[in-house]
Amino acid sequence: MVGKSRKNLARLSVLIAGLYSLHAATIPSIVAVVNGASFQPGIVSGSWATVLGTGLSNTTRSWTAADFVNGALPPELDYVSVTVNGRPAFVGYVSPTQINFLVPDDPTIGTTTVQAAGQLLQSNIFITNKVAYAPALFPLTARYPAAAHLDGTLAGPPGLLPATTTLPVRPNETIELFGTGFGLSNPRIPTAMLFTAAAPLAATITATVGGVSASVTGYLIMPGVYQLNLTVPALADGDAPILITVGGVTTPAGLYLNIAN
């Protein structure tokens, strides 16, 4: 009997410790849900979005190849998950203050609920706005977008980044830009899986650089990431603002291409 009592006491101690750990864990709290590129309001099915808050994860990491099972995107990382209107999202990055996730396919537009979970605890339910289009370019810096020459060299003024070659773009040159929130592709590619073949955008896109129209085409090249092939118009040397429009919605102002003739 004494031996059994000691075993039961040990089990009770473990249980109490577990309950204390659960009680002591920080309850995740969402303070904002934003576009994953612009960090402005408005999320889009199949595109990247970001949860900002506190107590969101005990770890900090991005997804790796080991997180994909039979090509399926991970619905959680290190037990951290996100739901949008009750549907599981696909988690690409977790940290105590930020979760980057792909919004699941859902035709619902308008008021949308987002909730995070981790350590068996759920966050507050955050109300955000889900839209058909919220185009945004991923930033390389606060002033310049993530853009590349066709040889892979990053576009930007020389010396923009340490230990990295950056070169200005030239008039009539075609460059590649990268963004999210540009809407459906045609053919439509489900968000839940990896894919190998790029698909063109379903909607027509237009662009201006320095206020001058520029030829542009867009493709979905990986989950939530769009490549935009843009031909730089004839412009003088210097920084020229770049804007891209799809579905009547334009990328946020404040990003520039550095041009040199």
C-alpha positions in Angstrom: 0.0 0.0 0.0 2.8 2.4 0.9 4.5 1.8 -2.4 1.3 2.4 -4.3 0.7 5.6 -2.3 4.1 6.9 -3.2 3.5 6.2 -6.8 0.2 7.9 -6.7 1.8 10.9 -4.9 4.4 11.1 -7.6 1.7 11.0 -10.3 -0.2 13.7 -8.5 2.9 15.8 -8.3 3.4 15.5 -12.0 -0.2 16.4 -12.7 -0.1 19.5 -10.4 3.2 20.6 -12.1 1.5 20.3 -15.5 -1.5 22.2 -14.4 0.7 24.9 -12.9 2.7 25.2 -16.2 -0.6 25.5 -18.1 -1.8 28.2 -15.7 1.5 30.0 -15.8 1.7 30.0 -19.6 1.0 33.3 -21.3 -2.4 33.4 -22.9 -1.9 34.4 -26.6 -3.3 37.8 -27.4 -3.9 39.3 -30.9 -3.6 43.0 -31.3 -3.6 43.2 -35.1 -4.1 41.1 -38.3 -2.6 42.7 -41.4 -1.4 42.1 -44.9 1.8 40.0 -44.9 3.7 42.4 -47.2 2.4 45.9 -46.5 1.4 45.3 -42.8 -1.8 47.3 -43.6 -5.4 46.1 -43.0 -7.0 43.7 -45.5 -6.4 40.0 -45.9 -7.0 37.9 -49.0 -7.7 34.1 -49.5 -4.5 32.3 -50.6 -2.2 35.2 -49.7 0.1 36.0 -46.8 -1.2 37.6 -43.7 0.3 38.4 -40.3 -0.9 38.2 -36.7 0.7 40.6 -34.3 0.4 40.2 -30.6 1.9 38.7 -27.4 2.4 35.2 -26.1 1.8 33.8 -29.6 4.5 31.1 -29.5 7.3 29.8 -27.2 9.6 29.4 -30.2 10.8 31.5 -33.2 11.2 29.8 -36.6 10.0 29.5 -40.2 8.7 26.4 -41.8 11.2 23.9 -43.2 11.0 21.0 -45.7 10.3 18.7 -42.7 7.0 20.5 -42.1 5.5 19.5 -45.4 3.9 16.1 -45.5 3.1 14.8 -49.0 3.2 18.3 -50.3 0.6 19.6 -47.9 1.2 23.0 -46.2 1.5 22.8 -42.4 -1.6 23.9 -40.4 0.7 24.5 -37.4 4.3 25.0 -36.3 5.4 24.0 -32.9 1.7 23.5 -31.9 0.9 27.1 -32.9 -2.1 27.4 -35.3 -4.4 30.1 -36.7 -8.0 29.8 -37.9 -9.8 32.2 -40.2 -13.6 32.1 -39.9 -13.0 28.8 -38.2 -11.0 27.3 -41.1 -7.4 26.2 -40.4 -4.8 28.5 -41.9 -1.3 27.5 -43.0 1.5 28.7 -40.8 4.8 29.7 -42.2 6.5 31.5 -39.3 6.0 31.8 -35.6 7.5 33.9 -32.8 6.2 35.3 -29.5 4.9 38.4 -31.2 4.2 37.5 -34.8 2.7 34.7 -36.9 2.8 34.7 -40.6 0.1 32.6 -42.2 -1.6 31.8 -45.5 -5.3 32.7 -45.5 -7.3 29.5 -46.3 -9.5 29.3 -49.4 -12.9 30.8 -48.5 -15.1 32.9 -50.8 -16.4 34.9 -47.8 -15.7 38.7 -48.1 -16.1 41.2 -45.4 -16.1 40.9 -41.6 -13.8 37.9 -40.7 -12.7 36.3 -37.4 -9.1 35.3 -36.8 -8.0 33.3 -33.7 -4.6 31.9 -32.8 -3.8 29.0 -30.5 -0.8 27.5 -28.8 0.1 25.6 -25.6 -3.5 24.4 -25.5 -4.6 28.0 -25.0 -6.6 30.1 -27.5 -6.3 33.8 -28.1 -9.0 36.4 -28.2 -11.1 36.4 -31.4 -9.9 39.3 -33.6 -12.2 40.9 -36.2 -10.6 41.9 -39.5 -11.7 42.6 -43.0 -11.3 40.0 -45.8 -11.2 41.4 -49.3 -10.8 40.0 -52.9 -7.7 42.1 -53.5 -5.1 43.7 -51.3 -2.0 43.9 -53.6 1.2 44.7 -51.9 4.9 44.3 -52.8 7.3 42.6 -50.4 9.8 45.2 -49.2 13.5 44.8 -49.5 14.0 47.9 -47.4 11.5 50.5 -46.2 12.0 52.4 -49.5 12.7 49.7 -52.1 10.6 46.6 -53.0 11.9 43.1 -53.3 12.9 43.2 -57.0 15.5 41.4 -59.1 17.1 41.7 -62.5 16.7 38.7 -64.8 20.2 37.5 -63.8 19.1 37.3 -60.2 20.9 40.4 -59.0 18.8 42.5 -56.6 17.5 45.8 -57.8 18.3 48.9 -55.8 20.9 51.7 -55.5 24.5 50.4 -55.2 25.4 49.7 -51.6 21.9 49.4 -50.4 22.6 46.2 -48.4 25.8 45.1 -46.7 27.6 42.2 -48.4 25.0 42.1 -51.2 25.2 43.4 -54.7 22.4 45.7 -55.7 22.1 47.5 -59.0 19.7 50.2 -60.4 17.2 49.2 -63.0 17.4 50.6 -66.5 14.7 51.9 -68.9 13.3 49.2 -71.2 14.7 46.5 -68.8 12.3 43.8 -67.6 12.6 43.1 -63.9 10.9 40.8 -61.4 9.0 42.0 -58.4 7.3 39.9 -55.7 4.2 40.5 -53.7 1.0 39.0 -52.2 -2.7 39.8 -52.2 -3.2 39.8 -56.0 -6.2 37.4 -56.0 -6.9 34.2 -57.9 -4.8 32.6 -60.5 -6.1 31.0 -63.7 -6.2 28.1 -63.5 -7.0 28.3 -59.9 -4.5 26.7 -57.6 -5.7 25.5 -54.1 -3.8 27.1 -51.3 -3.4 23.9 -49.2 -0.7 22.3 -51.4 2.8 23.0 -52.8 2.8 23.3 -56.6 5.5 23.3 -59.3 4.0 25.2 -62.3 3.3 29.0 -62.1 -0.1 30.2 -63.0 -1.1 33.6 -64.5 -3.3 36.0 -62.5 -7.0 35.7 -63.3 -7.5 39.5 -63.1 -5.8 42.1 -65.3 -3.1 44.1 -63.7 -1.6 47.5 -64.6 1.4 49.4 -63.3 3.0 52.9 -63.3 6.6 53.8 -62.5 7.1 57.5 -61.9 3.6 58.1 -63.1 4.3 56.5 -66.5 2.4 53.4 -67.6 4.6 50.2 -67.5 3.9 46.9 -69.1 3.4 44.2 -66.4 2.3 40.6 -66.2 1.7 38.6 -63.0 1.9 35.0 -61.9 1.3 32.9 -58.8 4.7 31.2 -58.4 4.4 29.6 -54.9 1.8 29.6 -52.1 0.8 33.2 -51.5 3.7 34.7 -53.5 3.2 36.4 -56.9 5.9 37.3 -59.4 5.3 40.5 -61.4 7.3 40.9 -64.6 7.6 44.6 -65.3 9.2 46.5 -68.1 10.7 49.8 -66.9 9.6 52.8 -68.9 11.9 55.6 -70.2 12.6 57.7 -67.1 15.3 60.0 -65.8 17.9 58.8 -63.3 16.7 58.6 -59.7 14.0 57.1 -57.6 10.6 56.6 -59.2 7.5 55.5 -57.3 6.0 52.2 -58.3 2.3 51.3 -58.1 0.6 48.2 -59.3 -3.2 47.9 -59.6 -5.5 44.8 -59.7 -9.2 44.7 -59.3 -9.4 48.4 -58.8 -7.0 48.3 -55.8 -3.5 49.7 -55.9 -0.4 48.7 -53.9 0.4 51.1 -51.0 2.5 54.1 -51.9 6.0 54.6 -50.6 8.1 52.1 -52.6 10.5 53.2 -55.4 12.6 51.8 -58.2 16.1 53.3 -58.4 16.7 54.0 -62.1 20.0 54.7 -64.0 20.3 55.2 -67.7 
